[in-house]
């Protein structure tokens, strides 16, 4: 699916067991579930999608201080182990520390401009996130990567909200 001009793919809907897995990873620190998520992603990814370098969606520094891990980085590392792709952690998040969880669609769309690339991104970047909701965060990440020189950018996530 093309989401906000960005080719984006996720194998499952954010519902039921998939929602439980995401919540276990994100809010209870169950890092091992990242492997199960990655297994579904890699086993079901469309041909040619798993290419380039994996770029995890960054956490805001304030969130990182309260959560000792970035769930997107854990999923990216697990995908890397299965797909033999490098992980390049080249994005940072700035601006408001407000979480996206529970925010209305219009509020989520304001994330644009709060993501920046650090250094030179890979020429072909595959963004990795846990859940795609509006696509605003992935679009902001893609914009930052392209502005810094990435030629091709696509995105994968473990789950997607209804209608995505």
Secondary structure, 3 states (H helix, E strand, C coil): CEECCEEEEEEEECCHHHHHHHHHHHHHCCCCHHHHHHHHHHHHCCCCCCCCEEEECCCEHHHHHHCCCCHHHHHHHHHHHHHCCCECCCEEECCCCCCCCCCCHHHHHHHCCCEEECCCCCCEEEEEEEEECCCHHHHHHHHHHHHCCCCEEEEEEEEECCCC
